[in-house]
Amino acid sequence: NKALTWWNTQVQARGHEAAIGMSWADFKALLVEEFYPSNEMEKLESDF
């Protein structure tokens, strides 16, 4: 599963405590950057 692999990589790169201690906003930003296509984000932003 791509999401689990991505998360495990984040934990390994940041360290367990830092990864699980990250704020929701930081986690969400990483998730959007990785999995949400930039053209879709631009479309969403232009609609609002």
MODELLER restraints for C-alpha pairs under 7 A, 6 or more apart:
rsr = mdl.restraints
at = mdl.atoms
rsr.add(forms.Gaussian(group=physical.xy_distance, feature=features.Distance(at['CA:10:A'], at['CA:19:A']), mean=6.88, stdev=0.5))
rsr.add(forms.Gaussian(group=physical.xy_distance, feature=features.Distance(at['CA:11:A'], at['CA:19:A']), mean=5.30, stdev=0.5))
